[in-house]
Amino acid sequence: MESTKPWLTLYPEEIPFSIDYGGKTLVELFEEAAVEYRDKNAIHFLGKTLTFRELYEQSLKFAAYLQGLGVTKGERVAIMLPNCPQAVIAFYGALLAGATVVETNPLYMERELEYQLNDSGAKYIVSLDLLYPRISKVKALTKVEHVVITSIKDYLPFPKNIIYPFIQRKQHGITVKVEHHGTTHLLSKIMKQSSINRTNVDMNQDDLALLQYTGGTTGFPKGVMLTHKNLVANSTMCSHWLYKCKKGEEKILGVLPFFHVYGLTTVLILSVLQGYEMILLPKFDTETTLKTIHKQKPTLFPGVPTIYIALLNHPNLQKYDLSSIDSCISGSAPLPVEVQEQFEKVTGGKLVEGYGLTETSPVTHANFVWTDRIAGSIGVPWPDTEAMIVSFETGERAEVKEIGEIAVKGPQVMKGYWNQPEETNVVLKDGWFLTGDLGYMDERGYFYVVDRKKDMIIAGGFNIYPREVEEVLYEYDKIQEVVVAGIPDPYRGETVKAYVVLKEGVMCTEEELNEFARKHLAAYKVPRMYEFRSELPKTAVGKILRRSLVEEEKEKQRKAT
């Protein structure tokens, strides 16, 4: 055992240090699952189910149709769908055809969509009828030759209790009429007409499976190149980490969007790998999620802190039975200790914090689910994953508890950024990926994130980490959500501002929060400004957009001067 991996002494005997990934592609593993779990439910979607056999056959039909349109190995197929059966069929259908999938956010407006389609060079896109007007506006400005359109109605009547985030309320329940012609194709007709005779494509684990665009808080998003090996390795690591989960028996709640790599790996790919049933929800809605857990009884629930917070603060939480939930790994943002403890009390299951990035497929670290864990830590590296802190002083491996940049290495680390070799070379050094996150490692091998390199606040010469201030404020019982940011200050350089969402029906003042913060933080870390809001800006996966608040503040100051 290497002395640079102290965390391996903490591994329970059920988790291996290293894993044999078998050298198979996502397609081969999907084909195996279709045989092994043939008649088991692969998908549950608002009352409708699909078995693994049905899912495989429909994916084969789609693959054959794509090949008929001219899709060849390595060509990019964009998928712009919420979580629904069609999103899974399109994903595996594109891979079966030999294509590389480009996951596209249904929230994208024309400018964002045009950029991603052009950057990826996608000639094919699969989307909803409700999004067709948006696609048709940019199609001529891109390389897109064929548009495949589907409707939620293809699998069930339009659900009246779901309001999709990417359409206006006034459009709710309205289907946009899409004609089936030379370059526009209806998935419902493909499923009725197409054969399953697709041409086999010679693929290997180093082939590109996915182009996943980063959320990019500054500049244009970058296409992260993830291979079959990257995604197979990360989902296999996940299955070993959740060693008590039984193959072919678990139910996993799929509320994390598949157009985000966290949902794609820990729900879609993991489910196929392990024969789990995916209980899909097209968007996160607090009441619908609680009802779904109560009725469908999922055992696994990967999520993000904002989802768990929203559920815990629902006024009718006590009405619902959440005891089926056995284990949850929270990612994408820091998990407040208070939230972890409350959620475990309500469900009786385990909620642990993990860590990862789009560039790492995404998971690199997590706390142990059933053994030793440390609240506030992102846990330890997964099997076959190396991690270290790079010292600001020396550029080499940092000392224990010294704050530096987190670097990771392993089979889940991306191939690079699509068509951006210079950007790739900045973050990939001898196989090590420099994450841009600041943190430290303790003597046992547990890692801690103190903040994003870009989010660190420098006020009056002091380094302030927003996460530390947020953790303190989350302990105040009137706060539901909070985000802390550094905003421009002519005297201190930056000053600390807290944006606060209060729990329903409570009142609170700046003075109260200031008094509480001063009891728990050094004076220079205490927020100088508080702003109360009804909600905070978030990404589709539920990550709070700190940078957009900073930009908003800069714009206010610019107008004021």
Residue pairs with C-beta under 8 A, 6 or more apart in sequence:
1 8
1 9
1 17
4 386
4 388
4 397
5 381
5 386
5 445
6 443
6 444
6 445
7 380
7 381
7 444
7 445
7 446
8 17
8 445
9 444
9 445
10 368
10 371
10 372
10 380
10 444
10 445
11 17
12 243
12 368
12 370
12 371
14 240
14 243
14 244
15 240
15 241
15 243
15 383
16 240
16 383
17 383
17 384
18 383
18 384
19 233
19 236
19 237
19 240
19 383
19 384
21 205
21 229
21 232
21 233
21 236
21 411
22 232
23 204
23 205
24 32
24 205
24 228
24 232
25 95
25 203
25 204
25 205
25 207
25 209
25 228
25 232
26 92
26 95
26 209
26 228
26 231
26 232
26 269
27 92
27 95
27 96
27 203
27 228
29 232
29 272
29 273
30 56
30 59
30 92
30 95
30 96
30 272
31 56
33 52
33 56
33 272
33 273
33 275
34 52
34 53
34 55
34 56
36 52
36 248
36 275
37 52
37 248
37 275
38 51
38 52
38 53
39 51
39 52
39 53
40 51
40 52
40 248
40 275
40 277
41 49
41 50
41 51
41 52
41 277
42 50
42 51
42 52
42 54
42 55
42 88
42 271
42 272
42 277
42 278
43 49
43 50
43 55
43 85
43 88
43 277
43 278
43 280
44 251
44 277
44 278
44 279
44 280
44 296
45 84
45 85
45 155
45 156
45 280
46 156
46 159
46 162
46 280
46 281
47 156
48 85
48 155
48 156
50 58
50 85
52 272
52 275
55 85
55 88
55 89
55 92
56 92
57 196
58 89
58 93
58 191
59 88
59 89
59 92
59 93
59 96
60 93
60 96
60 196
60 198
61 93
61 190
61 191
61 194
61 195
61 196
62 89
62 90
62 93
62 94
62 96
62 97
62 187
62 190
62 191
62 194
63 92
63 93
63 94
63 95
63 96
63 97
63 198
64 97
64 194
64 195
64 196
64 197
64 198
64 199
65 93
65 185
65 190
65 194
66 77
66 93
66 94
66 97
66 99
66 124
67 97
67 98
67 198
67 199
68 194
69 124
69 145
69 146
69 185
70 123
70 145
71 77
71 94
71 97
71 98
71 99
71 124
72 98
73 98
73 99
73 201
73 202
73 203
73 207
74 98
74 99
74 100
74 207
74 208
75 98
75 99
75 100
75 123
75 124
76 99
76 100
76 101
76 102
76 120
76 121
76 122
76 123
76 124
76 211
77 90
77 94
77 97
77 99
77 100
77 101
77 102
77 122
77 124
77 125
77 126
78 101
78 102
78 103
78 104
78 116
78 117
78 120
78 122
78 124
78 125
78 126
78 144
79 87
79 90
79 91
79 94
79 101
79 102
79 103
79 104
79 125
79 126
79 127
79 258
79 259
80 104
80 105
80 106
80 108
80 113
80 125
80 126
80 127
80 128
80 131
80 135
80 259
81 87
81 90
81 106
81 126
81 127
81 128
81 150
81 258
81 259
82 106
82 128
82 164
82 166
82 257
82 282
82 283
83 254
83 255
83 257
83 258
83 263
83 280
83 281
83 282
83 283
84 152
84 155
84 280
84 282
85 155
85 280
86 126
86 150
86 154
86 155
86 187
87 258
87 268
88 258
88 268
88 278
89 187
90 126
90 148
91 101
91 258
91 264
91 268
92 272
94 100
94 101
94 126
95 101
95 209
96 198
96 201
97 198
97 201
98 201
98 203
99 124
100 207
100 208
100 209
100 210
100 211
101 209
101 210
101 211
102 116
102 117
102 120
102 122
102 210
102 211
102 213
102 223
103 210
103 211
103 212
103 213
103 258
103 259
103 260
103 261
103 264
104 113
104 116
104 117
104 125
104 127
104 213
104 259
105 112
105 257
105 259
105 540
106 127
106 128
106 131
106 164
106 165
106 166
106 259
106 540
107 165
107 166
107 540
108 116
108 134
109 134
110 134
110 137
110 138
113 134
113 135
113 138
114 138
114 141
114 142
115 220
115 221
116 213
116 221
116 223
117 125
117 138
117 142
117 143
117 144
118 141
118 142
118 143
119 213
119 220
119 223
119 418
119 419
120 211
120 223
120 418
121 143
122 142
122 143
122 144
123 143
123 144
123 145
123 146
124 144
124 145
124 146
124 147
124 148
125 135
125 144
125 146
125 147
125 148
126 147
126 148
126 149
126 150
126 187
127 135
127 147
127 148
127 149
127 150
128 149
128 150
128 151
128 152
129 149
129 150
129 151
129 175
129 176
129 177
129 178
130 151
130 164
130 166
130 167
130 171
130 174
130 175
130 176
131 166
132 147
132 149
132 176
132 178
133 176
135 144
135 147
136 147
138 144
139 147
145 183
146 183
146 184
146 185
147 183
147 184
147 185
148 185
148 186
148 187
148 190
149 178
149 184
149 185
149 186
149 187
150 186
150 187
150 188
151 175
151 188
152 158
152 159
152 282
153 175
154 187
154 188
154 191
158 173
158 175
160 173
161 285
161 288
162 282
162 283
162 285
162 288
163 169
163 172
163 283
163 285
164 172
164 282
164 283
165 283
165 540
178 184
178 186
180 186
180 189
203 228
204 228
205 227
205 228
205 229
205 232
206 227
206 228
206 229
207 227
207 228
208 225
208 226
208 227
208 415
209 226
209 227
209 228
209 230
209 231
210 225
210 226
210 231
210 261
210 264
211 223
211 224
211 225
211 226
211 418
212 223
212 224
212 226
212 261
212 264
212 358
213 221
213 222
213 223
213 224
213 358
214 221
214 222
214 224
214 358
214 359
215 221
215 358
215 539
215 543
216 222
217 454
217 545
217 546
217 547
217 548
218 454
218 547
222 417
222 418
222 420
222 423
223 417
223 418
223 419
223 420
224 261
224 358
224 359
224 414
224 417
224 418
225 414
225 415
225 416
225 417
225 418
226 261
226 361
226 414
226 415
227 415
229 411
230 361
230 411
230 412
230 413
230 414
230 415
231 264
231 265
231 269
231 361
232 269
232 273
233 361
233 384
233 410
233 411
233 412
234 265
234 360
234 361
234 362
234 363
234 412
235 265
235 266
235 269
235 270
235 273
236 273
237 363
237 382
237 383
237 384
237 385
237 412
238 265
238 266
238 270
238 363
238 382
239 245
239 270
239 273
239 274
240 383
241 329
241 366
241 369
241 382
242 300
242 327
242 369
244 326
244 327
244 369
244 370
245 274
245 276
245 299
245 300
245 326
245 327
247 274
247 275
248 274
248 275
248 276
249 275
249 276
250 274
250 276
250 277
250 299
250 300
251 276
251 277
251 279
251 296
251 297
251 298
251 299
251 300
251 324
252 267
252 270
252 271
252 276
252 277
252 278
252 279
252 298
252 299
252 300
252 301
252 302
253 267
253 279
253 281
253 289
253 292
253 293
253 296
253 298
253 300
253 301
253 302
254 263
254 267
254 268
254 271
254 278
254 279
254 280
254 281
255 281
255 283
255 284
255 289
255 303
255 307
256 262
256 263
256 266
256 267
256 302
256 303
256 304
256 541
257 263
257 283
257 540
257 541
258 264
258 267
258 268
259 540
260 539
260 540
260 541
261 358
261 361
261 362
262 302
262 304
262 331
262 332
262 356
262 362
262 363
262 541
263 302
263 541
265 361
265 362
265 363
266 302
266 329
266 363
267 278
267 302
268 278
270 276
271 277
271 278
276 300
279 292
279 296
279 298
281 288
281 289
281 292
284 307
284 310
284 542
286 310
286 311
286 314
287 314
287 316
289 307
289 311
290 311
290 314
290 316
290 317
290 319
290 320
290 322
291 320
292 298
293 301
293 320
293 321
293 322
293 324
293 325
294 320
294 321
294 322
297 324
298 324
298 325
299 324
299 325
299 326
299 327
300 325
300 326
300 327
300 328
301 325
301 327
301 328
301 349
302 328
302 329
302 330
302 331
303 328
303 330
303 542
304 330
304 331
304 332
304 333
304 541
304 542
304 543
305 330
305 332
305 333
305 334
305 335
305 336
305 339
305 542
306 333
306 481
306 538
306 542
306 543
306 544
307 542
308 328
308 330
308 335
308 339
308 343
308 351
309 336
309 339
309 480
309 481
311 317
311 322
311 343
312 339
312 342
312 343
312 346
313 480
313 503
313 504
315 504
317 346
322 346
322 347
323 347
323 348
323 349
325 347
325 348
325 349
326 349
326 350
327 349
327 350
327 351
327 352
327 369
328 343
328 349
328 350
328 351
328 352
329 352
329 353
329 354
329 363
329 366
329 369
330 340
330 351
330 352
330 353
330 354
331 353
331 354
331 355
331 356
331 362
331 363
332 541
332 542
332 543
333 542
333 543
333 544
334 353
334 449
334 467
334 470
334 471
335 351
335 353
336 470
336 471
336 474
337 375
337 376
337 471
337 474
337 475
338 474
338 475
339 351
339 474
340 351
340 352
340 353
340 375
341 375
343 351
344 350
344 351
350 369
350 370
352 366
352 367
352 368
352 369
352 373
352 379
353 366
353 367
353 377
353 378
353 379
354 363
354 365
354 366
354 367
354 378
354 379
355 363
355 364
355 365
355 366
355 378
355 379
355 447
355 449
356 362
356 363
356 364
356 365
357 364
357 433
357 435
358 414
359 413
359 414
359 427
359 433
359 435
360 408
360 410
360 412
360 413
360 414
360 433
361 412
361 413
361 414
362 412
363 382
363 412
364 381
364 382
364 385
364 387
364 408
364 410
364 412
365 378
365 379
365 380
365 381
365 382
365 385
365 387
365 447
366 378
366 379
366 380
366 382
367 373
367 374
367 377
367 378
367 379
367 380
368 379
368 380
373 379
374 446
376 448
376 471
377 442
377 446
377 447
377 448
378 439
378 447
378 448
378 449
379 446
379 447
380 445
380 446
380 447
381 387
381 408
381 410
381 447
382 410
382 412
384 410
384 411
385 408
385 409
385 410
385 412
386 408
386 409
386 410
386 432
387 406
387 407
387 408
387 409
387 441
387 447
388 397
388 398
388 406
388 407
388 432
388 441
389 397
389 398
389 402
389 403
389 404
389 405
389 406
389 407
389 439
389 440
389 441
389 447
390 396
390 397
390 398
390 404
390 405
390 406
390 407
390 434
391 397
391 398
391 399
391 402
391 404
392 403
392 404
392 405
398 404
398 440
398 441
400 440
400 441
400 442
400 443
401 440
401 441
401 442
401 443
402 440
403 438
403 439
403 440
403 450
404 438
404 439
404 440
405 434
405 435
405 436
405 437
405 438
405 439
405 453
406 435
406 437
406 438
406 439
406 447
406 449
407 429
407 432
407 433
407 434
407 435
408 432
408 433
408 435
409 431
409 432
409 433
413 428
413 431
413 433
414 433
416 424
416 428
417 423
417 424
426 434
427 433
427 434
427 436
428 434
436 452
436 453
436 454
437 449
437 451
437 452
437 453
438 449
438 450
438 451
438 452
438 453
438 456
438 465
439 447
439 448
439 449
439 450
440 447
440 448
440 450
441 447
441 448
442 448
449 467
450 456
450 465
450 467
450 468
451 465
451 466
451 467
451 468
454 547
455 466
455 485
455 486
455 546
455 547
456 463
456 464
456 465
456 466
456 486
457 463
457 464
457 465
457 466
457 484
457 485
457 486
457 494
457 496
458 464
458 486
458 493
458 494
459 486
459 489
459 492
459 493
459 494
459 495
459 496
459 524
460 491
460 492
460 493
460 524
461 493
462 524
462 525
464 486
464 496
464 524
464 525
466 483
466 484
466 485
466 486
466 496
466 546
468 521
468 525
469 484
469 496
469 498
469 517
469 521
469 525
469 526
469 527
470 482
470 483
470 484
472 516
472 517
472 520
472 521
473 479
473 482
473 484
473 498
473 500
473 513
473 516
473 517
474 482
475 520
476 513
476 516
477 503
478 502
478 503
478 506
478 508
478 512
479 500
479 501
479 502
479 503
479 508
480 501
480 502
480 503
480 504
481 500
481 501
481 536
481 544
482 498
482 499
482 500
482 501
483 498
483 499
483 536
483 544
483 546
483 549
484 496
484 497
484 498
484 499
484 527
484 546
485 496
485 497
485 499
485 546
485 549
485 550
485 553
486 494
486 495
486 496
486 497
486 550
487 494
487 495
487 497
487 529
487 550
487 553
487 554
487 557
488 494
488 553
488 554
488 557
489 495
495 528
495 529
496 525
496 526
496 527
496 528
496 529
497 527
497 528
497 529
497 530
497 531
497 553
498 513
498 527
498 529
498 530
498 531
499 530
499 531
499 533
499 536
499 549
500 508
500 513
500 530
500 531
500 532
500 533
501 532
501 533
501 534
501 535
501 536
502 508
502 532
508 532
510 530
513 527
513 530
514 526
514 527
514 530
517 526
517 527
518 526
536 544
536 545
536 549
537 544
537 545
537 548
537 549
538 544
538 545
539 545
